[in-house]
Amino acid sequence: MPESRNGLNAPCSLSEQRSTKAPTGIAGFDEITRGGLPGGRTTLLVGGPGSGKTILALQFLVHGAQSCNEPGIFVAFEETSTRIVSNAESFGWNLAMMQPKSLFFLDAQPKSDLVQSGDFDLGGMLAALEAQSQEMGARRIVFDALDVVLALLPDPATKRREIYRLHDWLLAHELTGIITAKAGGDDASSIIQQPFGFMQFMVDCAVILNHSVALGVSHRNLRVQKYRGSGFDENESPFLIGNAGLEVDIAHARLRLDAKVSNERVSSGVERLDTMLGGGYYRGASILITGFSGTAKTTLSGAFAEAACQRGERTLFVSFDSDCNEVIRNLASVGIRLDHYVEDGSLLITSARSIAGSGETYLVRIKTLAKEHGARCLVIDPVSTWYKSSNDLTAQSVADRLIDWSKGNGITLVCTSLLDEMSNRTESGSPLQISTLADTWIHLNYLMQAGERNRGLSIVKSRGTAHSNQVRELILSDAGVTLTDAYTAGGEVLMGTLRWEKERAERVAAEAAEATAKLKRVRLDAEEAELEVRLKSLQTELIAKQVEKALLVRVTQSHEGELSRGRTQMKEMRGADAATAHGEESTP
């Protein structure tokens, strides 16, 4: 359901109001119970001190009054109504505006100096409640801390009789009722205090709430123990008490079957990393960046956040290591400027110190912040912190549910994880299940060469896309973040000074080769010019010989003609006869 401004679910539809279930308006809880508590029947809330019984019951009444047109009655056996209303002000429910038409409080606390004389029962109180219920048209009712007043009854049989009287009264008036009672200890799995244990078998729905402390960290969870006539989630589900009341998170990750798989690529913020990934991250994918301290995990996360804001996508950055201002300052030193996007509201940076608690608490708060901010991209730096505040199984479950939620909402998720420098484990020494955590896994490490510690980047896996198998050196400078080309020598990737020396040697060799080529071109040009001159000279000499030859032929031909003409003239002068003229002259 969509949420209203006060954090409760939007108004119930007619189908919801007429259904056999009464929605509670508690995010996550209605999903666990497949729609809410059994309508017109009784639910038992069992829990130790501080487990949230009263808040859950009151939130149930508030949602009914505000969103489902179902007025409610709250019978307080332990705290006064004045204190209850005062404590609930922080949730923004505005209980004063609902009283007394939509929400009625009945103070039924036994006085501390009460001296019991004779028998008493709940009949008188129930008669008064019946009149009040008819007057306001109540559909929901809560009996908070019923065990307090039942403790005044003299024997177990009388207590049992009054419990059945109350249960029959609720059924007769078709009211959706909640009875809260204390557990026998702080453990939610403990049985309700005797002699009230049979109530768990009498009611139609029983919910157990637990509040415990492990490793100095507070943990809250609930479990639906039974629910007659309805399916429900039987697993424990963590919850927290937030600004709008209880917020419950589903205990086990369930991928949405209707979640759309996108082929759209989004930039990592580092151009050459996008190239190594075949175009960048997939939209809605989960990316894990692992590495030792100082390997630039936060820097890569910041580059992604900056690129997302440049695309106009609202982004949430959760930092477990540093304060928000420190994150902005540190990233600015490598050319990543996030302050502008924080100012215009597209980027929300929050420090985990403000949401301290268990891994379950982190998850619920992060989901709430992302929803309020309308984030399309989410950065958590580092996610391995969850292993400090939870056991391995819980932390892994939280991480899995985070990925399930981000995929279902189309949010691109980038998480970092700090590794122990002595082993490939999280900083707390707990193993991180990479195969279930990320679609893309980028690993950063240090490579020691020539007395230097250089940063190396490699892509361990990237589902659904071809990616580079090379180890690239990660370079941080005032101009930003980039990756160098891979330089190898003897099968080893060179970085730092060795890479610089190889690059310099290659540049010198290239310059020398270019100079040699230029000299050779000059020499060849000279030889070509010389040959062209010689060729031109030979061509000139050839032409001269040809002219001389032609002249010789003409001179020879002219001389022979002159001789022929001279003989002819001499013959004519001698009076030679015709025969002679014809070359037949007789011999003298």
C-alpha positions in Angstrom: 0.0 0.0 0.0 1.2 3.6 -0.5 2.1 5.5 2.5 0.3 8.6 3.8 2.1 11.6 5.2 2.1 10.3 8.8 3.9 7.1 7.7 0.8 4.9 7.8 -0.6 3.1 4.8 -3.0 4.9 2.5 -6.8 4.6 3.1 -8.2 1.1 2.9 -10.2 0.2 -0.2 -13.8 -1.1 0.1 -12.6 -4.6 -0.6 -10.2 -4.3 2.3 -12.8 -3.0 4.7 -15.2 -5.8 3.8 -12.5 -8.5 3.9 -12.0 -10.9 6.9 -8.7 -9.2 7.7 -8.0 -5.9 9.5 -4.9 -4.2 8.1 -2.5 -2.9 10.7 -0.8 -0.2 8.6 2.5 -1.5 9.7 5.0 -1.7 6.8 6.0 -5.4 6.3 3.7 -6.9 8.9 0.6 -6.9 6.7 2.7 -8.7 4.1 3.7 -11.3 6.6 0.1 -11.9 7.7 -1.2 -11.8 4.1 -3.3 -8.7 4.8 -3.5 -8.0 8.5 -5.0 -9.4 11.7 -8.1 -11.6 11.7 -11.1 -9.4 11.5 -13.7 -9.8 14.2 -11.4 -12.2 16.2 -8.8 -12.0 18.8 -5.0 -11.6 18.5 -2.5 -12.1 21.3 0.7 -10.1 21.4 3.4 -11.7 23.7 6.7 -10.1 24.5 9.1 -9.0 27.1 9.7 -5.4 28.3 10.5 -2.9 25.5 9.6 -5.4 22.8 7.0 -3.0 21.2 3.7 -4.6 22.2 2.0 -1.3 23.1 3.2 0.5 20.0 2.1 -2.2 17.7 -1.4 -2.3 19.3 -1.7 1.5 19.2 -0.6 1.7 15.6 -3.2 -0.9 14.7 -5.9 1.3 16.2 -4.6 4.5 14.7 -4.5 3.0 11.2 -8.1 1.7 11.6 -9.3 5.2 12.7 -7.4 7.2 10.1 -7.5 5.0 7.1 -10.1 2.3 7.4 -13.0 4.2 9.0 -12.9 1.8 12.0 -13.0 3.6 15.4 -11.1 1.9 18.2 -10.8 1.6 21.9 -7.6 1.3 23.9 -8.0 -0.2 27.4 -4.8 0.6 29.4 -4.2 -1.7 32.4 -0.6 -0.6 33.0 0.2 2.9 31.8 -2.2 5.9 32.0 -3.7 7.1 28.8 -2.0 10.5 29.3 1.4 8.9 29.3 0.5 6.7 26.3 -0.6 9.7 24.3 2.4 11.7 25.3 4.8 8.9 24.3 3.1 8.5 21.0 3.5 12.1 20.0 6.9 11.4 18.4 5.3 9.2 15.8 3.2 12.1 14.4 -0.1 10.2 14.8 -2.0 13.3 16.3 -4.0 11.2 18.8 -5.6 14.3 20.3 -7.4 15.0 17.1 -8.9 11.5 17.0 -10.2 11.5 20.6 -12.8 10.6 21.6 -14.9 9.9 18.4 -12.4 7.8 16.5 -10.1 6.7 19.3 -11.2 6.3 23.0 -8.8 5.6 25.9 -10.0 3.8 29.0 -7.8 4.0 32.1 -8.2 0.7 33.9 -5.1 0.6 36.0 -5.5 -0.9 39.5 -4.4 1.5 42.2 -1.1 0.8 43.9 -2.7 1.0 47.4 -5.7 -1.2 46.4 -6.9 -3.5 49.1 -8.9 -6.3 47.6 -12.1 -7.3 49.5 -14.3 -10.0 48.1 -14.5 -11.3 44.5 -14.6 -9.1 41.4 -14.7 -9.8 37.7 -14.5 -8.0 34.3 -18.2 -7.8 33.9 -18.6 -4.2 34.9 -15.8 -3.0 32.7 -17.1 -4.9 29.7 -20.6 -3.4 30.2 -19.1 0.1 30.1 -17.0 -0.8 27.0 -20.1 -2.2 25.3 -21.9 1.1 25.7 -18.9 3.1 24.5 -18.4 0.7 21.6 -22.1 1.2 20.5 -21.9 5.0 20.9 -18.8 5.4 18.7 -19.3 2.4 16.4 -16.0 0.9 17.4 -14.7 -2.0 15.3 -11.3 -2.4 17.0 -10.2 -2.7 20.6 -7.0 -3.3 22.5 -6.5 -4.6 26.0 -3.0 -3.6 26.9 -1.2 -5.6 29.7 -4.2 -7.7 30.7 -2.0 -9.7 32.9 -1.7 -6.8 35.3 -5.4 -6.8 36.3 -5.7 -10.6 36.1 -2.9 -10.9 38.7 -5.4 -9.5 41.3 -7.7 -12.5 40.9 -7.3 -15.1 43.7 -6.7 -18.4 41.8 -6.0 -19.8 38.3 -9.5 -21.0 37.8 -10.9 -17.5 38.3 -8.2 -16.1 36.0 -9.1 -18.6 33.3 -12.8 -17.8 33.7 -12.3 -14.1 33.2 -10.1 -14.7 30.2 -12.8 -16.8 28.6 -15.4 -14.1 29.5 -13.3 -11.5 27.7 -12.8 -13.7 24.7 -16.5 -14.6 24.4 -17.4 -10.9 24.7 -15.1 -9.9 21.8 -16.5 -12.6 19.6 -20.1 -11.7 20.5 -19.6 -8.1 19.5 -17.5 -9.0 16.4 -14.7 -6.7 17.4 -11.2 -7.1 16.1 -9.3 -7.4 19.4 -5.7 -7.4 20.5 -4.6 -8.6 24.0 -1.0 -7.8 25.0 0.7 -9.9 27.7 4.2 -10.1 29.1 6.4 -13.1 28.3 8.1 -15.1 31.1 11.4 -13.5 30.3 13.3 -11.3 27.8 13.4 -14.1 25.3 10.5 -13.9 22.8 10.4 -17.7 22.6 9.6 -18.1 26.2 6.1 -19.0 27.2 3.7 -16.4 28.4 3.6 -16.1 32.2 1.5 -18.8 33.9 -1.3 -19.3 34.5 -2.1 -17.5 31.2 -0.3 -19.8 28.9 -3.5 -21.3 27.6 -4.4 -18.0 25.9 -2.0 -18.9 23.1 -4.3 -21.8 22.3 -7.5 -19.9 22.7 -6.9 -17.0 20.4 -7.0 -17.1 16.6 -3.7 -15.3 16.1 -0.6 -15.1 18.3 2.4 -12.9 17.6 5.6 -13.1 19.6 7.9 -10.1 19.9 11.4 -10.2 21.1 13.9 -7.5 22.2 17.4 -8.7 23.0 21.0 -7.4 23.1 23.9 -9.2 21.4 27.4 -7.9 21.4 26.1 -4.7 22.9 23.7 -4.1 20.0 20.0 -4.0 20.3 17.9 -6.5 18.2 14.2 -6.6 17.7 12.2 -9.3 15.9 8.7 -10.7 15.7 7.2 -14.0 14.7 3.6 -15.0 13.9 3.2 -18.1 16.0 -0.2 -19.1 14.7 -2.9 -17.7 12.5 -6.1 -19.7 12.1 -7.6 -19.8 8.6 -4.8 -18.0 6.9 -1.4 -18.5 5.5 1.5 -16.5 7.0 5.2 -16.2 7.1 6.4 -18.4 9.9 10.0 -17.0 10.1 11.3 -14.4 12.5 11.3 -11.0 10.9 13.3 -8.1 12.3 11.7 -4.7 13.0 12.6 -1.4 14.4 10.7 1.4 16.0 11.1 4.4 13.7 9.7 7.9 13.3 6.3 6.6 12.1 6.0 3.5 14.4 7.0 -0.1 13.8 8.7 -1.0 10.5 9.0 -4.7 9.8 11.3 -6.3 7.3 10.6 -9.6 5.7 13.0 -12.2 7.1 14.0 -14.0 4.0 14.9 -12.6 0.6 12.4 -13.3 -2.2 13.3 -12.1 -5.6 10.3 -10.5 -7.3 9.2 -12.6 -10.3 7.8 -9.4 -12.0 11.1 -7.4 -11.6 12.2 -6.1 -14.9 15.6 -7.0 -16.2 17.2 -4.0 -17.8 19.8 -4.0 -20.5 20.6 -0.4 -20.0 24.1 0.5 -18.9 25.1 3.1 -16.4 28.5 4.6 -16.0 30.8 3.6 -13.2 32.2 7.2 -13.2 35.5 5.9 -14.5 35.6 5.9 -18.3 38.3 3.2 -18.7 36.5 1.0 -16.1 33.4 1.3 -18.2 35.4 0.0 -21.2 36.7 -2.9 -19.1 33.1 -3.8 -18.2 31.9 -3.6 -21.8 30.0 -0.4 -21.3 29.5 0.1 -17.6 27.2 -1.5 -14.9 23.8 -2.8 -15.8 20.9 -0.8 -14.5 19.5 -2.3 -11.3 22.6 -4.6 -10.8 24.4 -5.1 -7.5 28.1 -4.3 -7.5 30.6 -5.3 -4.9 34.0 -3.5 -4.5 36.4 -5.3 -2.2 39.9 -4.4 -1.1 42.2 -3.6 1.7 42.2 -0.3 3.6 43.3 2.6 1.4 42.8 0.8 -2.0 40.3 3.5 -3.1 37.0 1.6 -2.5 35.3 4.8 -1.4 36.8 6.7 -4.3 35.3 4.3 -6.8 32.0 4.6 -5.0 32.2 8.4 -5.0 32.9 8.3 -8.8 29.8 6.2 -9.3 27.7 8.6 -7.2 29.0 11.6 -9.1 28.2 10.0 -12.4 24.7 9.1 -11.3 24.0 12.7 -10.2 25.4 14.0 -13.5 22.7 11.9 -15.2 20.1 13.5 -13.0 19.5 10.4 -10.9 18.8 10.9 -7.1 21.4 9.0 -5.1 21.8 7.9 -1.5 25.4 7.4 -0.1 25.6 5.7 3.3 29.0 5.9 4.9 30.0 3.7 7.8 33.6 4.9 7.9 33.5 8.7 7.8 31.4 11.7 8.6 29.4 13.2 5.6 31.6 16.3 5.4 34.8 14.2 5.5 33.5 12.1 2.6 32.9 15.2 0.5 36.3 16.7 1.4 38.3 13.5 0.8 36.7 12.8 -2.6 37.2 16.4 -3.7 41.0 15.8 -3.4 40.8 13.4 -6.4 38.5 15.6 -8.5 35.2 14.1 -7.4 33.0 17.0 -6.4 29.9 16.0 -4.6 29.1 19.2 -2.7 27.1 20.7 -5.6 24.8 17.7 -5.7 24.3 17.7 -2.0 23.3 21.3 -2.2 20.8 20.8 -5.0 19.2 17.8 -3.2 20.1 15.1 -5.8 22.6 13.5 -3.5 21.9 12.5 0.1 25.0 11.5 2.2 24.3 10.0 5.6 26.7 8.7 8.2 25.9 5.3 9.7 26.7 6.8 13.1 23.2 8.4 12.9 21.5 5.0 12.4 23.6 2.9 14.8 22.2 -0.5 15.6 22.1 -4.0 14.3 22.4 -5.1 10.7 18.6 -5.4 10.6 18.3 -1.9 11.8 20.7 -0.6 9.2 18.7 -2.4 6.5 15.3 -1.0 7.5 16.6 2.5 8.0 18.5 2.5 4.6 15.4 1.3 2.8 13.3 4.0 4.5 15.9 6.7 3.6 16.1 5.5 0.0 12.3 5.5 -0.4 12.0 9.0 1.1 14.8 10.3 -1.1 13.5 8.6 -4.2 16.9 7.1 -4.9 17.7 5.3 -8.1 21.3 4.6 -7.1 22.5 3.5 -3.7 26.1 3.3 -2.2 26.9 1.6 1.0 30.5 2.0 2.2 31.4 -0.6 3.6 28.7 -3.3 3.8 31.2 -5.5 5.8 30.4 -3.3 8.9 27.2 -5.4 9.3 29.3 -8.4 10.3 30.5 -6.5 13.3 27.0 -6.0 14.7 25.5 -9.4 13.8 26.5 -13.0 13.4 27.5 -14.3 10.1 24.2 -15.9 9.2 22.2 -12.7 10.1 24.6 -10.4 8.3 24.5 -12.5 5.1 20.7 -12.6 5.3 20.6 -8.8 5.6 22.9 -8.5 2.6 20.8 -10.9 0.5 17.6 -9.0 1.4 19.2 -5.7 0.5 20.1 -7.0 -2.9 16.6 -8.5 -3.3 15.0 -5.2 -2.4 17.3 -3.1 -4.7 16.7 -5.4 -7.7 12.9 -5.3 -7.1 12.9 -1.5 -7.1 15.3 -1.1 -10.0 18.0 0.5 -7.8 21.6 0.2 -8.9 23.5 -0.8 -5.7 27.2 -0.4 -5.1 28.6 -1.8 -1.9 32.2 -1.9 -0.7 33.7 -4.4 1.7 36.9 -4.0 3.7 39.1 -7.1 3.7 41.6 -8.1 6.3 45.1 -7.7 4.9 46.1 -11.1 6.4 43.3 -12.9 4.5 40.5 -12.5 2.0 38.0 -12.1 4.8 36.0 -9.1 6.0 37.5 -6.9 8.6 35.6 -8.7 11.4 37.1 -12.0 10.2 33.8 -13.3 8.8 33.6 -14.8 5.3 31.7 -12.8 2.7 29.6 -14.9 0.3 30.5 -13.2 -2.9 28.6 -15.5 -5.2 25.3 -14.6 -3.6 26.1 -10.9 -3.0 26.9 -9.3 -6.3 26.4 -9.3 -10.1 29.7 -7.5 -10.6 32.7 -8.0 -8.3 35.6 -5.6 -8.6 38.7 -6.3 -6.5 41.3 -3.7 -5.5 44.6 -4.7 -4.0 48.2 -3.5 -3.5 51.1 -4.6 -5.7 54.6 -4.2 -4.3 57.2 -3.4 -7.0 60.5 -1.6 -6.8 59.9 -0.7 -3.2 56.5 0.9 -4.0 52.9 0.1 -3.1 50.7 0.5 -6.1 46.9 0.0 -6.5 45.7 -2.7 -8.8 42.2 -3.2 -10.1 40.7 -6.4 -11.5 37.2 -7.6 -12.4 36.6 -11.0 -10.8 33.2 -11.4 -12.4 30.5 -9.5 -14.1 27.4 -11.5 -14.9 25.8 -11.2 -18.3 28.6 -9.3 -20.0 32.1 -9.8 -21.4 34.7 -8.1 -19.3 38.5 -7.6 -19.2 40.7 -10.1 -17.5 43.6 -7.7 -17.1 45.0 -6.2 -13.9 45.1 -2.4 -14.4 46.8 0.1 -12.2 44.4 2.6 -10.6 45.7 6.1 -10.7 44.4 8.9 -8.3 45.3 12.5 -9.0 43.9 16.0 -8.8 42.4 15.5 -12.2 40.4 12.5 -11.1 40.5 8.7 -11.3 41.8 6.7 -14.2 43.2 3.3 -15.2 46.5 2.8 -17.0 47.1 0.3 -19.9 48.6 -3.0 -18.8 52.4 -3.2 -19.2 54.0 -6.5 -18.9 57.6 -7.7 -18.7 58.5 -11.4 -18.3 54.8 -12.2 -17.7 54.5 -9.7 -14.8 52.3 -6.6 -14.9 54.4 -3.5 -14.3 53.1 -0.6 -12.2 54.4 2.6 -10.6 58.0 3.4 -11.2 58.6 0.3 -13.3 55.7 1.1 -15.5 57.0 4.7 -15.8 60.5 3.5 -16.7 59.1 1.2 -19.3 56.9 3.9 -20.7 59.9 6.3 -20.8 62.1 3.6 -22.5 59.4 3.1 -25.1 59.1 6.8 -25.7 63.0 7.1 -26.1 63.0 4.1 -28.4 60.2 5.6 -30.4 61.9 9.0 -30.7 65.2 7.3 -31.8 63.4 5.2 -34.4 61.6 8.3 -35.6 65.0 10.2 -35.9 66.6 7.3 -37.8 63.6 7.2 -40.1 63.9 10.9 -40.8 67.7 10.6 -41.6 67.0 7.7 -43.9 64.3 9.7 -45.7 66.7 12.6 -46.1 69.4 10.3 -47.5 67.0 8.7 -49.9 65.7 12.0 -51.0 69.3 13.1 -51.8 70.0 9.9 -53.7 66.8 10.3 -55.6 67.6 13.9 -56.5 71.1 12.8 -57.6 69.6 10.0 -59.8 67.1 12.4 -61.2 69.9 14.8 -62.2 71.9 12.0 -63.7 68.8 10.8 -65.5 68.2 14.3 -66.9 71.8 14.6 -68.0 71.6 11.2 -69.8 68.4 12.2 -71.4 70.0 15.4 -72.6 73.0 13.5 -74.0 70.7 11.0 -75.7 68.8 13.8 -77.4 72.1 15.3 -78.5 73.2 12.0 -80.0 69.9 11.6 -81.7 70.2 15.1 -83.2 73.7 14.4 -84.2 72.7 11.2 -85.8 69.8 12.8 -87.7 72.1 15.6 -88.9 74.6 13.1 -90.1 72.0 11.3 -92.1 70.8 14.6 -93.7 74.4 15.6 -94.5 75.1 12.3 -96.1 71.9 12.3 -98.1 72.6 15.9 -99.3 76.2 15.0 -100.3 75.1 12.0 -102.3 72.4 14.2 -104.0 75.0 16.8 -105.0 77.3 14.1 -106.4 74.4 12.7 -108.5 73.4 16.1 -109.8 77.1 16.9 -110.6 77.6 13.8 -112.8 74.4 14.5 -114.6 75.5 18.0 -115.4 78.9 16.9 -116.6 77.3 14.4 -119.0 75.1 17.0 -120.3 78.1 19.3 -120.9 80.0 16.7 -122.9 77.1 16.2 -125.2 76.6 12.7 -124.4 74.1 10.9 -126.5 70.9 9.6 -125.3 72.3 6.3 -124.6 74.9 7.8 -122.6 72.4 10.0 -121.0 70.7 6.9 -120.1 73.8 5.4 -118.7 74.7 3.4 -121.9 77.7 5.3 -123.1 80.0 3.3 -125.4 83.6 2.7 -124.7 86.1 5.1 -126.5 
